[in-house]
Amino acid sequence: MASELLRKFSIPFILLAFILVSGTTGYWYIGGGQYSLLDCLYMTVITILTIGYGEIIDLTNNSTGRLFTILIAFTGIGTATYIISTFTAIIVEGQLKETFKKRRMKKMINKLENHYIICGAGRVGSVILNELYSTDRTCVVIDKDEEIIQIVSEKYPKVITLTGDADIEEVLEKAGIKTAKGIFAATGDDNQNLVISLTAKYINPSIKVVARCLEAANQQKMKKAGADSVITENFIAGMRMASEMIRPVVIGFLDRLLSDKEKNLRVEEITLNENHEGSKIADLELHKFPNTLLLAVVYEEEWTYNPQSDHTISRNSKIIVITNPEERMLLKEKFQTP
């Protein structure tokens, strides 16, 4: 934006400065040095801006001076008009763009279903956003900092963004919380994350809330406020450090899984619809999905790791797989749609 403004205004401003200097010098010369440079500059300015005050420099019977004034008027008025009109156009264009952007965002949000809402796009929220974006999951980002929202919009142009406090009911409703699948309370303030959890559950009791917690003492409070999961950063950091020491190859594998942008593999869960009750693992024909690896089958609290082909599927079971975003969507279409 700054470079565009510089490109548009650099030449006109240089030309305007040249006209002011030339006009001041010219009037001083025409006046025979009898007038001050300030008077000569004033004469130039009122000529360019067509203010219409009386002539400071007497040009009576001075044809050279009047011809010079005509020249200054034509060049100066044209330059000043271009600068003012361009500046006005940029302001109007920016306002129109912002208005159309808000209308477009509102229409897009009204059409959303089963999307995710990220409250806070700072240090933690940006990581959540990148993961959802990388795995082709629709989300809406809320942050009260306009600068952060601008950065998010530039980096993720397809992501819907809102500026405002995520703990306000009206803002969450604008983000489509009534039809959202989940919400992340990821701000840097435990009190705000608690209020977000409480407000989200009040508006949409069925929504899943994952809250960030900086102080371990606030964990139970957030769960009582409605958070389904509370992530304590100190605990996660400690587990990561311990794992780096005692199981480095496993951590390396997981890091590779998350950082490989080409294959973009993730561990995902797919809920099987009721039509698959009583079926065998072999009946799922997972071999038709070359980028999918079956890890486990989950039924309620019972986990079956590396299930055999004759394993019987119970009602509402879930399969845990390693797969990419494309095959995840195909798996959901095949197994979740009744």
KERO-411520 format. One record per residue (C-alpha): residue in three letters; x, y, z; residue number from 1. Coordinates in pm, 1 decimal, always signed. Example, Ala and Ser with C-alpha at 12.3 -4.5 7.8 and 13.67 -1.06 7.14 Angstrom:
<kolkes>
{ALA {+1230.0 -450.0 +780.0} 1}
{SER {+1367.0 -106.0 +714.0} 2}
</kolkes>
This chain:
<kolkes>
{MET {+0.0 +0.0 +0.0} 1}
{ALA {+280.9 +243.4 +90.1} 2}
{SER {+469.4 +170.4 -231.0} 3}
{GLU {+150.7 +223.5 -434.9} 4}
{LEU {+90.1 +563.5 -271.9} 5}
{LEU {+452.2 +661.3 -331.3} 6}
{ARG {+421.5 +565.5 -697.1} 7}
{LYS {+99.6 +764.7 -744.1} 8}
{PHE {+207.1 +1081.8 -564.4} 9}
{SER {+583.8 +1107.1 -612.6} 10}
{ILE {+579.7 +1271.8 -958.6} 11}
{PRO {+282.7 +1510.0 -887.8} 12}
{PHE {+441.2 +1628.2 -561.5} 13}
{ILE {+778.0 +1682.4 -728.0} 14}
{LEU {+603.4 +1880.0 -1002.5} 15}
{LEU {+407.5 +2082.5 -746.3} 16}
{ALA {+725.8 +2163.4 -555.1} 17}
{PHE {+893.1 +2270.7 -880.8} 18}
{ILE {+597.2 +2499.9 -964.0} 19}
{LEU {+606.2 +2658.5 -616.9} 20}
{VAL {+979.6 +2723.1 -638.5} 21}
{SER {+955.7 +2847.8 -998.1} 22}
{GLY {+655.4 +3069.1 -918.4} 23}
{THR {+820.3 +3219.2 -611.1} 24}
{THR {+1141.5 +3288.1 -800.5} 25}
{GLY {+953.5 +3420.4 -1105.5} 26}
{TYR {+739.6 +3664.3 -906.9} 27}
{TRP {+1042.6 +3787.5 -716.8} 28}
{TYR {+1217.7 +3854.9 -1047.6} 29}
{ILE {+906.7 +4014.4 -1206.2} 30}
{GLY {+865.7 +4236.1 -900.0} 31}
{GLY {+1221.3 +4356.2 -938.7} 32}
{GLY {+1318.7 +4225.5 -597.1} 33}
{GLN {+1083.3 +4471.0 -423.9} 34}
{TYR {+872.4 +4193.9 -264.1} 35}
{SER {+975.2 +3936.9 -2.8} 36}
{LEU {+1003.8 +3567.7 -88.0} 37}
{LEU {+705.5 +3503.2 +142.8} 38}
{ASP {+491.5 +3745.7 -61.0} 39}
{CYS {+606.5 +3577.5 -382.3} 40}
{LEU {+524.5 +3231.4 -243.0} 41}
{TYR {+184.5 +3358.8 -124.8} 42}
{MET {+112.6 +3491.7 -474.9} 43}
{THR {+203.1 +3155.1 -623.5} 44}
{VAL {-17.6 +2962.1 -379.8} 45}
{ILE {-330.7 +3175.0 -424.3} 46}
{THR {-286.4 +3148.8 -801.0} 47}
{ILE {-258.0 +2766.9 -790.6} 48}
{LEU {-548.6 +2722.1 -548.3} 49}
{THR {-767.0 +2984.6 -723.7} 50}
{ILE {-844.5 +3149.2 -391.1} 51}
{GLY {-919.4 +3480.8 -562.1} 52}
{TYR {-760.0 +3727.3 -322.0} 53}
{GLY {-618.6 +4050.8 -459.7} 54}
{GLU {-278.3 +4051.6 -620.1} 55}
{ILE {+0.5 +4098.5 -366.5} 56}
{ILE {+241.0 +4179.0 -649.5} 57}
{ASP {+125.3 +4460.1 -872.1} 58}
{LEU {+98.2 +4328.7 -1227.5} 59}
{THR {-76.7 +4634.2 -1370.9} 60}
{ASN {+45.6 +4694.8 -1726.2} 61}
{ASN {+288.8 +4407.9 -1677.2} 62}
{SER {+216.3 +4168.1 -1964.6} 63}
{THR {+511.4 +3945.1 -1879.8} 64}
{GLY {+386.5 +3904.6 -1525.6} 65}
{ARG {+33.1 +3823.0 -1636.4} 66}
{LEU {+152.0 +3568.1 -1892.8} 67}
{PHE {+364.2 +3413.5 -1620.6} 68}
{THR {+57.7 +3403.3 -1390.6} 69}
{ILE {-144.8 +3225.9 -1662.3} 70}
{LEU {+132.8 +2966.6 -1700.1} 71}
{ILE {+149.7 +2910.0 -1323.8} 72}
{ALA {-229.0 +2884.6 -1306.1} 73}
{PHE {-259.5 +2623.3 -1582.6} 74}
{THR {+23.2 +2401.4 -1458.3} 75}
{GLY {-37.5 +2451.5 -1087.0} 76}
{ILE {-415.9 +2414.0 -1088.7} 77}
{GLY {-390.3 +2096.0 -1296.7} 78}
{THR {-129.7 +1945.8 -1065.9} 79}
{ALA {-313.3 +2040.4 -745.0} 80}
{THR {-643.4 +1909.7 -885.0} 81}
{TYR {-481.1 +1576.8 -975.3} 82}
{ILE {-335.3 +1538.2 -625.5} 83}
{ILE {-661.9 +1623.0 -449.6} 84}
{SER {-877.8 +1404.2 -676.5} 85}
{THR {-638.0 +1108.6 -649.3} 86}
{PHE {-622.8 +1138.5 -271.6} 87}
{THR {-1003.4 +1157.5 -252.0} 88}
{ALA {-1039.6 +857.7 -481.9} 89}
{ILE {-806.6 +650.6 -262.2} 90}
{ILE {-1009.1 +736.8 +49.1} 91}
{VAL {-1342.4 +660.9 -119.6} 92}
{GLU {-1204.7 +345.0 -278.6} 93}
{GLY {-1074.7 +224.6 +57.7} 94}
{GLN {-1409.8 +289.0 +223.3} 95}
{LEU {-1596.7 +113.3 -56.7} 96}
{LYS {-1359.2 -183.5 -43.9} 97}
{GLU {-1405.3 -211.1 +330.8} 98}
{THR {-1784.8 -190.4 +297.3} 99}
{PHE {-1797.8 -454.5 +23.5} 100}
{LYS {-1553.7 -672.6 +218.8} 101}
{LYS {-1777.0 -665.1 +527.7} 102}
{ARG {-2085.3 -748.1 +320.3} 103}
{ARG {-1903.5 -1031.9 +143.9} 104}
{MET {-1775.6 -1170.3 +475.8} 105}
{LYS {-2126.4 -1156.4 +623.3} 106}
{LYS {-2272.1 -1348.8 +328.7} 107}
{MET {-1995.5 -1607.9 +350.3} 108}
{ILE {-2044.6 -1655.3 +725.6} 109}
{ASN {-2421.3 -1695.3 +681.8} 110}
{LYS {-2353.0 -1988.3 +448.8} 111}
{LEU {-2107.1 -2161.0 +683.8} 112}
{GLU {-2183.2 -2483.1 +868.1} 113}
{ASN {-1959.4 -2703.3 +1083.4} 114}
{HIS {-1678.9 -2448.6 +1067.1} 115}
{TYR {-1430.9 -2352.2 +1337.6} 116}
{ILE {-1386.9 -2018.9 +1516.7} 117}
{ILE {-1044.0 -1906.7 +1635.7} 118}
{CYS {-1054.6 -1641.2 +1907.9} 119}
{GLY {-717.2 -1471.4 +1917.2} 120}
{ALA {-472.9 -1488.2 +1625.5} 121}
{GLY {-155.2 -1427.3 +1819.7} 122}
{ARG {+125.3 -1668.5 +1904.4} 123}
{VAL {-99.9 -1970.8 +1964.4} 124}
{GLY {-394.6 -1877.6 +1745.3} 125}
{SER {-172.4 -1837.9 +1438.8} 126}
{VAL {-50.1 -2197.0 +1481.0} 127}
{ILE {-409.7 -2321.6 +1507.2} 128}
{LEU {-503.1 -2122.2 +1197.2} 129}
{ASN {-212.1 -2262.2 +997.1} 130}
{GLU {-308.7 -2619.3 +1090.6} 131}
{LEU {-675.6 -2573.0 +996.7} 132}
{TYR {-579.6 -2398.1 +674.8} 133}
{SER {-324.5 -2667.7 +583.5} 134}
{THR {-580.6 -2942.9 +630.5} 135}
{ASP {-857.8 -2766.3 +434.9} 136}
{ARG {-1086.0 -2689.2 +728.6} 137}
{THR {-1306.0 -2381.5 +713.1} 138}
{CYS {-1254.7 -2131.0 +993.1} 139}
{VAL {-1330.8 -1776.0 +1106.3} 140}
{VAL {-1066.8 -1571.3 +1290.8} 141}
{ILE {-1154.2 -1310.5 +1555.3} 142}
{ASP {-906.0 -1066.4 +1706.3} 143}
{LYS {-941.3 -718.6 +1852.9} 144}
{ASP {-610.4 -604.7 +1706.1} 145}
{GLU {-670.4 -464.9 +1354.9} 146}
{GLU {-302.9 -499.5 +1267.6} 147}
{ILE {-309.1 -873.3 +1343.9} 148}
{ILE {-627.8 -914.7 +1140.2} 149}
{GLN {-460.4 -733.8 +849.5} 150}
{ILE {-162.8 -971.4 +867.5} 151}
{VAL {-394.3 -1274.3 +872.5} 152}
{SER {-592.8 -1141.5 +574.2} 153}
{GLU {-276.6 -1088.8 +372.5} 154}
{LYS {-130.4 -1430.6 +457.0} 155}
{TYR {-457.9 -1623.6 +428.6} 156}
{PRO {-675.1 -1427.6 +181.8} 157}
{LYS {-946.8 -1695.9 +175.5} 158}
{VAL {-991.0 -1701.2 +553.8} 159}
{ILE {-1280.9 -1501.4 +699.7} 160}
{THR {-1168.7 -1248.6 +961.9} 161}
{LEU {-1350.0 -1028.7 +1214.0} 162}
{THR {-1218.7 -744.4 +1427.4} 163}
{GLY {-1362.8 -734.7 +1779.1} 164}
{ASP {-1363.1 -883.2 +2128.6} 165}
{ALA {-1440.6 -1254.0 +2106.0} 166}
{ASP {-1595.7 -1258.8 +2454.1} 167}
{ILE {-1884.5 -1041.5 +2333.3} 168}
{GLU {-2195.7 -1235.6 +2233.1} 169}
{GLU {-2267.7 -1018.5 +1928.6} 170}
{VAL {-1918.9 -1076.7 +1784.9} 171}
{LEU {-1946.1 -1454.1 +1825.0} 172}
{GLU {-2285.2 -1448.8 +1653.8} 173}
{LYS {-2131.9 -1256.9 +1363.3} 174}
{ALA {-1876.3 -1538.3 +1336.6} 175}
{GLY {-2159.2 -1791.1 +1294.9} 176}
{ILE {-2124.5 -1962.2 +1630.5} 177}
{LYS {-2475.9 -2106.4 +1610.8} 178}
{THR {-2375.0 -2329.3 +1317.0} 179}
{ALA {-2006.7 -2375.4 +1409.5} 180}
{LYS {-1857.3 -2712.1 +1496.4} 181}
{GLY {-1592.7 -2588.4 +1736.4} 182}
{ILE {-1434.6 -2280.1 +1888.8} 183}
{PHE {-1080.3 -2215.1 +2010.3} 184}
{ALA {-1040.6 -1974.0 +2302.6} 185}
{ALA {-677.4 -1894.4 +2223.5} 186}
{THR {-622.2 -1541.4 +2354.3} 187}
{GLY {-336.1 -1457.6 +2590.1} 188}
{ASP {-574.0 -1383.8 +2879.2} 189}
{ASP {-715.3 -1667.1 +3092.9} 190}
{ASN {-1010.4 -1453.9 +3206.8} 191}
{GLN {-1106.8 -1375.6 +2848.4} 192}
{ASN {-1073.2 -1740.8 +2746.6} 193}
{LEU {-1299.7 -1833.6 +3037.8} 194}
{VAL {-1564.2 -1580.3 +2929.8} 195}
{ILE {-1538.5 -1699.4 +2566.9} 196}
{SER {-1599.1 -2058.1 +2681.3} 197}
{LEU {-1897.2 -1955.0 +2891.4} 198}
{THR {-2050.5 -1734.7 +2620.6} 199}
{ALA {-1997.1 -1992.6 +2346.5} 200}
{LYS {-2173.5 -2266.7 +2541.0} 201}
{TYR {-2455.2 -2026.8 +2630.3} 202}
{ILE {-2522.0 -1948.9 +2263.7} 203}
{ASN {-2458.9 -2298.7 +2126.7} 204}
{PRO {-2458.8 -2572.8 +2393.4} 205}
{SER {-2353.5 -2839.1 +2139.8} 206}
{ILE {-2037.9 -2660.1 +2022.6} 207}
{LYS {-1699.8 -2803.7 +2122.8} 208}
{VAL {-1477.8 -2557.5 +2309.5} 209}
{VAL {-1101.1 -2593.1 +2333.9} 210}
{ALA {-947.7 -2332.2 +2564.3} 211}
{ARG {-591.3 -2213.9 +2613.4} 212}
{CYS {-481.6 -2188.8 +2976.1} 213}
{LEU {-171.3 -2005.4 +3092.1} 214}
{GLU {-209.8 -2070.6 +3465.3} 215}
{ALA {-273.3 -2430.7 +3574.0} 216}
{ALA {-487.8 -2302.4 +3863.1} 217}
{ASN {-747.5 -2178.4 +3611.9} 218}
{GLN {-790.9 -2513.8 +3437.9} 219}
{GLN {-1085.7 -2634.8 +3646.3} 220}
{LYS {-1253.7 -2294.5 +3625.0} 221}
{MET {-1248.8 -2308.9 +3246.5} 222}
{LYS {-1394.5 -2659.6 +3244.9} 223}
{LYS {-1673.9 -2546.6 +3475.1} 224}
{ALA {-1732.2 -2250.3 +3242.4} 225}
{GLY {-1797.4 -2487.6 +2953.1} 226}
{ALA {-1462.1 -2571.9 +2795.2} 227}
{ASP {-1458.0 -2931.9 +2673.0} 228}
{SER {-1077.1 -2937.6 +2663.5} 229}
{VAL {-828.6 -2711.0 +2837.9} 230}
{ILE {-472.2 -2698.4 +2711.8} 231}
{THR {-210.6 -2593.1 +2967.6} 232}
{GLU {+99.4 -2467.0 +2790.4} 233}
{ASN {+343.0 -2558.2 +3068.8} 234}
{PHE {+222.5 -2919.4 +3067.2} 235}
{ILE {+253.6 -2949.6 +2688.9} 236}
{ALA {+600.8 -2792.7 +2695.0} 237}
{GLY {+715.3 -3027.3 +2971.8} 238}
{MET {+588.5 -3336.9 +2792.4} 239}
{ARG {+757.4 -3225.8 +2471.6} 240}
{MET {+1091.9 -3175.8 +2644.4} 241}
{ALA {+1070.8 -3514.1 +2817.9} 242}
{SER {+977.6 -3685.5 +2491.3} 243}
{GLU {+1267.6 -3520.0 +2308.9} 244}
{MET {+1499.0 -3679.8 +2563.8} 245}
{ILE {+1357.0 -4032.6 +2593.9} 246}
{ARG {+1190.2 -4093.8 +2254.9} 247}
{PRO {+1359.8 -3861.3 +2001.5} 248}
{VAL {+1287.3 -4079.6 +1696.9} 249}
{VAL {+913.3 -4074.3 +1768.9} 250}
{ILE {+918.9 -3696.1 +1808.1} 251}
{GLY {+1116.0 -3670.1 +1485.6} 252}
{PHE {+850.6 -3878.6 +1309.9} 253}
{LEU {+568.0 -3657.6 +1438.9} 254}
{ASP {+755.5 -3341.2 +1345.5} 255}
{ARG {+814.8 -3477.3 +996.8} 256}
{LEU {+446.2 -3562.5 +972.8} 257}
{LEU {+347.0 -3205.4 +1052.8} 258}
{SER {+614.9 -3029.3 +848.6} 259}
{ASP {+592.4 -3228.5 +524.4} 260}
{LYS {+398.8 -2980.9 +307.4} 261}
{GLU {+408.8 -3209.5 +2.3} 262}
{LYS {+226.6 -3509.9 +151.4} 263}
{ASN {+54.6 -3307.1 +428.6} 264}
{LEU {-30.3 -3618.2 +631.7} 265}
{ARG {-217.6 -3597.1 +961.4} 266}
{VAL {-365.1 -3835.3 +1217.3} 267}
{GLU {-741.1 -3801.7 +1167.7} 268}
{GLU {-1059.6 -3954.4 +1310.4} 269}
{ILE {-1349.4 -4065.1 +1092.1} 270}
{THR {-1687.3 -4152.2 +1246.9} 271}
{LEU {-1855.6 -4449.5 +1080.5} 272}
{ASN {-2228.4 -4417.7 +1022.0} 273}
{GLU {-2482.0 -4676.3 +1139.9} 274}
{ASN {-2476.9 -4858.1 +804.9} 275}
{HIS {-2136.7 -5002.1 +893.1} 276}
{GLU {-2253.1 -5162.0 +1219.7} 277}
{GLY {-2163.3 -5532.3 +1213.7} 278}
{SER {-1928.0 -5493.0 +916.0} 279}
{LYS {-1568.0 -5612.0 +915.9} 280}
{ILE {-1261.6 -5395.8 +869.4} 281}
{ALA {-1204.7 -5571.7 +536.8} 282}
{ASP {-1547.0 -5447.4 +419.6} 283}
{LEU {-1427.9 -5086.5 +445.0} 284}
{GLU {-1189.2 -5147.9 +153.3} 285}
{LEU {-931.7 -4905.0 +287.4} 286}
{HIS {-682.1 -5042.5 +34.7} 287}
{LYS {-856.1 -4819.5 -219.6} 288}
{PHE {-710.1 -4519.1 -35.1} 289}
{PRO {-333.4 -4540.3 -102.0} 290}
{ASN {-243.3 -4248.2 +124.6} 291}
{THR {-440.1 -4377.4 +425.6} 292}
{LEU {-305.3 -4598.4 +705.5} 293}
{LEU {-543.0 -4746.7 +965.4} 294}
{LEU {-409.7 -4712.6 +1320.7} 295}
{ALA {-701.6 -4800.4 +1549.1} 296}
{VAL {-1074.9 -4842.8 +1593.4} 297}
{VAL {-1246.7 -4660.8 +1881.1} 298}
{TYR {-1581.8 -4762.3 +2029.9} 299}
{GLU {-1687.1 -4547.6 +2327.0} 300}
{GLU {-1380.9 -4578.8 +2558.0} 301}
{GLU {-1249.4 -4899.9 +2404.9} 302}
{TRP {-950.4 -4875.7 +2170.7} 303}
{THR {-842.5 -5152.6 +1933.9} 304}
{TYR {-498.8 -5080.1 +1793.2} 305}
{ASN {-392.7 -5222.0 +1456.8} 306}
{PRO {-729.3 -5399.2 +1410.2} 307}
{GLN {-729.7 -5713.9 +1201.3} 308}
{SER {-933.3 -5749.6 +883.3} 309}
{ASP {-1198.7 -5960.1 +1064.2} 310}
{HIS {-1252.9 -5706.5 +1342.0} 311}
{THR {-1627.1 -5634.6 +1383.0} 312}
{ILE {-1734.8 -5271.8 +1377.5} 313}
{SER {-1975.3 -5155.0 +1648.5} 314}
{ARG {-2234.4 -4880.6 +1617.1} 315}
{ASN {-2089.8 -4524.4 +1596.0} 316}
{SER {-1731.2 -4647.3 +1599.0} 317}
{LYS {-1448.6 -4425.0 +1484.1} 318}
{ILE {-1143.7 -4518.9 +1284.4} 319}
{ILE {-813.0 -4345.5 +1354.4} 320}
{VAL {-604.7 -4310.0 +1040.9} 321}
{ILE {-303.0 -4131.0 +899.0} 322}
{THR {-414.8 -3962.0 +578.3} 323}
{ASN {-393.8 -3642.1 +373.0} 324}
{PRO {-666.4 -3373.9 +340.1} 325}
{GLU {-790.0 -3501.3 +2.4} 326}
{GLU {-845.1 -3858.5 +117.7} 327}
{ARG {-985.2 -3737.7 +450.4} 328}
{MET {-1269.2 -3572.7 +258.7} 329}
{LEU {-1323.1 -3888.1 +52.1} 330}
{LEU {-1327.9 -4102.9 +366.8} 331}
{LYS {-1586.9 -3875.6 +525.7} 332}
{GLU {-1805.2 -3891.3 +214.6} 333}
{LYS {-1782.3 -4270.1 +204.2} 334}
{PHE {-1819.3 -4353.7 +573.7} 335}
{GLN {-1991.8 -4061.8 +747.5} 336}
{THR {-2267.3 -3994.1 +495.1} 337}
{PRO {-2561.6 -4231.3 +561.2} 338}
</kolkes>
